[in-house]
Amino acid sequence: MEMRVVWVMAIALMSVMILSGCLGPSEEPTPTPIRIVSDPEDLISFAFSPNFQDDGTVYVGTDPGGVFRSFDYGDTWARSNDGLIDGVVTDVVMSPGFPNDDTVFLSTVRNGVFRSTNKGDLWEQTSRGLERRSVAVIAISPDYVSDRTLFAGTQFRGIFRSKNGGDSWEQVGLPSSNVLAIGISPEYATDGTIIAGTGRNGVFRSVDDGESWEEINRGLGTFERGGATVVRFSPDYARDQTVFLGTKEEGPFKSTNGGNFWRPVDEGLTSLKTVGLVISPNFRRDGLVFMASLNGNVFVSNDQGEKYENTLVKGRTFRTLEISPSFASDGTMFVGGSLSKFSRTTDGGTSWEDIEVEVEE
């Protein structure tokens, strides 16, 4: 991907370099903040610190620029690629114990999974046992601090599990499936429930920590047009048994019985190309669900995902949407498709601001 950058340099220095013939494409000045003004990296995944309200930490995975991080609520960003050998990042997740263990994971399109235990200062490849290094999605147990469990969805080799913090992986199911989305129950420690969405083979559920899987496609139709994009469990899943499934072409679906039956919930949506779907951490009380579409819309539902209305229209490609874990108090979400310009709300989606990123190298 070509990138045009604007360097602010002293006029005298520029003149000297031009006259001497030294201003060539292979020479770069001392790194300074860069403003990306065209053909930037695609945004693929945002990840919020579980302590975002206090530490302001958020990561973003890009294609092909690797990973970037911010420690000031998204105001400024820096590359975080030391040790990373694959710049096409497909997903980023943070340890629930991040405030204490500084641990972040990311998945890549060619080289499997990487882990950092120092907030992204340095990455190490942790892909031993992954038969297929093309990993589309990575999911982390809500009880990771104690169980050290992660799941990885791969291209046509199914789901892999690690129970030692990513040191090694084993295949646990769906061996011929292209797994594009994984959701883990917030009650995983007691119910062992994982739901996985695939490209064309439908949706599957495990209730025994990934040891066995059953197909749960009732109400979903043929799943012929691109498959799943996101799986989200209600924060109050133990009580309401609610799960949302986003699809590439057919909009969102909702289940209120743990995936036994799905129904479309698309009233008010003007686009069904679901690239992101998030649920308010205070879902039981506020009923808020947000859905982002590929063609630049964010829709909001305040009735637990039954009916939607438009809250943001940008007319540019979106690829990911994420919500702050402290949304009830900070009202923060990020949405976007390009690192050069994405959108942030800090009032629960009532208003959005564009962020034109200046990246500190």
N, C-alpha and C positions, 0 to 999 in steps of 0.2 A: 504494500500500500504506500503510495507516495504521500509525502507530507510536506507542506510548505510552511516554513517557520519564519517569523520576523525577529531578527536580532537587532537590538539597539546597540550600536557601536559608535565609537568616536569617529567623527568625520575624517580627522587627520589620519587615523589608523587605517580606515577604509581606503583612503587615497593612496597611501603608501603601498598597500597590498595590491591594489589594482595596477599601479604603475610598475610594480616589481613582478607582476604576473603570477603572484602567489595565491591569488584568491581562486582556488579551484574547488571542485565539489568534494574532494577528499579531506580538505582542511577545515577544521572547526575552531572557533574561538573558545576561550575559557567558558565552561558551562555557566549559564545564568538562567534565571527563569525564562521559560519559553512560552510563547503564546501560540497555540495551535490554531491556524486560521483556515485550513482546508484539508480535506481527505484525512480526517483523524481516525484513531482507533475506534472500532465498534465496541460499545458497552455490551457486556454479556451478563454480568452478575454483580449485584451489590451485596455486601455483608456488613451488618451493624454489630458493633460491640454489644454484648449483653449489658454493659454498663455505659451505654452511649450517652445517656443524660449527663453523666459526670465526666467521662473521658473524651467524648467527642470523636471517637475512633470509628472510621468506616473504610472498608476496602472495596475496590472495584476491579473485576477481571475483564480484560479486553482481548480483542482479536485485531491485530497481532502484537499488541504492545505489552503483553504480560499483565502485571498487577500494579495498581497504584493504591496509595493509602493517604488518608487525611486524619490528622489529630485535632482538627478544629471545626468539627461538624460539617465538613465538606467545603469550607471556604478556600483552602489551598490543598494542593495535591503533590505528591512526590512519587517517582517510580520506586518500586520495591522488588527488583528482579535479580538480586545477587544469588547465584546458585541455580536459578531457573534456566532450563535449557529448552523450553518450549514456550514461545510467546503467545500461542493461541490458548487462552484460558477459558474453560467452559463453565466453571463454577467456583465459588469461594464460600467457605463456611468457617465459622469461628467457634472455638471451644466455649461451652457454657461457663467454663472456669477461666476464661480469658483474663479477667482482672488479676488473677493469681498465677496462671500458667503461661500467659502470653502466646498461646498456641492458635495457629491458623492453618487451614488446609485449603488446597486448590487442586482442581483437576484440569487436565490438558487434553488436547486432541490427538497427540502423538506419543506422549511420554508418561501417561498415567497420572499418579497422584504425587503431590509435593507437600511437605510439612515445614512449618517454621515454628520454633519455640521461643522466638525473640521478637515477636510482633512484625515479622516480615523482614527483619534485617538480613537474614540469610535463610535460603530454602534448601531442603534436602529431598531427593527423590525417595519415595517410600512406596514402591510398586512391586515388591517381591510377591510373587504368586498371582499377579494380574496377568491372565493369559492374553488379554487384549488391552493394549495401552491406550486405545482411544476411549476416553472416559467422558461421558456427556454430563453426568451429574454426580454429586457427592452429597450424602446426608449424614448428619452427626446425631448420635443419641442425645436426648435431653439430659441423660444421666451419664454423659461421657466422663465426667470427673471420676466416677466410681467404676463404670463398666468398660470404658475405653473403646466403645463400639462405633464403627462407621460402616456405611454402605456406599458402594459405587455402582452406578449404572453404566454399562459398556455397550459398544456398538456390536450387536449380533452375538454377544457372548454372555448376555444376561447380567445377573447381579452378583457382586462380590462383597464379602463382609470381612472386616478386620475387628478383632477383639483385643488388640494390643496397641491401640493408638496409631494404627497405620503401618506398624513394623512389617506385618505380613498380611496377605489376603487369601481368601478361599472362595471359590465359586459356590453359591448357595441356591441358585435357581434360575429358571427361564433361560436355559443355555443358548437358544437360538434367537433370542429377542434383542431388539434395539431399545434399550431402556433409556427413556428421555426424562423421566420425572420420578422422584421418590419422596414420599412423605412418611414421617415417623410420628406415631401417636405421642402426645404429651404425657400419656400414662404408660409409656413403653416399659418402664421398670416392672409394672404389674400386669399389663395386657399383652406385651410382646408384639404389638401390631405395627406392620409396615404396609404401605400401599405403593405399588409401582405402576407407572403408566408407560406404555411402549409406543413405538412408531405405528405399527399396523396390527399388532396382536392383542390389543385391548389392555385391560387393567387387571392387576393381580394383587392378592392380599395374602399376607402371612400373619398368623397370630401366635407363632412360636419362635420369635426372634430370627425369622428368615430360614428356618429349617425346612419348611414345606410351604407350598404356594397353591392358591386356588384362584381360578378365573372369576372375576366379579363384573361382568359386562351387561347385566340386565338393565335395560333402559338406555344403553349407549348407542344402539344401532350397529352399523357395520364397521365403524372405525376405519374407513377407507381413505380419508383425506388428511393424512399427515400426523394423526395421532395426538398423544398427550403432550402438554407443555408444562404443566405444573400440578402438584397435589398439595393441598393444604388441609390440615386438621384444625377443627375448632379448638381454641384454647380451653374450652369447657367440654372437651370430647367425652369425658367420663360420664357426664350428665346428658348431653344432647346428641351424642353419636353422629355429629355432623362433620362431613368431609366435602370439600370442593375439588373439582377436577377441571382444569383448563385445557382446551383443545386448540389445535392449530387453525381449524377451519369452522368448527361447529359451536364455538362459544363455550361458556362454562356450564358444568353440570353440578348438581348438588345431591348428596345422599344424607338422610337423617337416620340411617340404620347401619352405619359403619361400612357402607359400600355394598350392601346386599341388593339395593336397587338405586338407580340414578335417574334423575329427571333434568331436562334442560331448564335453566333459569336465565333467560335472555331478554325479558321484557324491558324495553327502553334502550337496548343496545343497538347502535347503528353500525357496528362492526363486530364480527364474531371471531376475528383472528386474535386469539388470546395469547399474549406473550408474558403476562404477569397477572397474578391474582393474590391479594393479601387480605388478611383478616385482622381486624383490630384486636390487640391483646385484651381489650375490655369488651369483647364481642357479646358476652351475655347481657351486659348492660346497655351498650350503645348500638348493637346490631350492625356495625359498619363492615362492609366488604368493598374493596376497590379492585377494579379490573382495568388493565392496560391493553390496548390493541396495537397491532403491528403498525397501523397507519396513523398513529399519533393521537390517540384519545385516551383519557382516563375517565372511567365511569365510577360512580359511587352508588352504593345501596345502603339505606339505613334501616332496612327491614330484614336483615340476616340473609341478604343475597337473593331476594325474590324479584325485586324491580330495581332498575338502574336509571340514573340520569347522568348526563355529561358534566364533568367538573373541569375538564381541560381538553382543549383542542389545539394541537400544534401543527398538524399537517406535515410532520416529518416522522421518519421511522422510529418507533420505539422497539426495544428488545428486552427490557427488564424493568421491574417495579419492585421496590422493597420498602418495608415499613419499620419504623423504629420500635424496639421493644418497650420503650417508654412513651409510646404514642399518646397514651391517655393524658400525659402531662406536657409533652413537647410538640405533639401534633406533626411530627416529621415523617416525610416520605421522600424518596428519590425515584425519578423515572427518567428514562432516556434510551438513546440508541447510539449516541456518539459522544466520545469523551470531550470534544471541543465545546459542546453545548448540551447540557441536560437540565432538568427542571427539579426544583425542590419546593416543598411546601412545609411550613412550620405552624400552620393553623388548621391542620386536619383536612386539607384539600380545598378550603374555601378560596385561597389564592395561591398562585405558583409564581416562582421567580426563575428566570433562566440563569444558569451558571455557565459563564464562558471561562473555561479552565485555563489557568496559567500553571504549567507543570514545572515544579522545581526538580531538576535532574539530580 
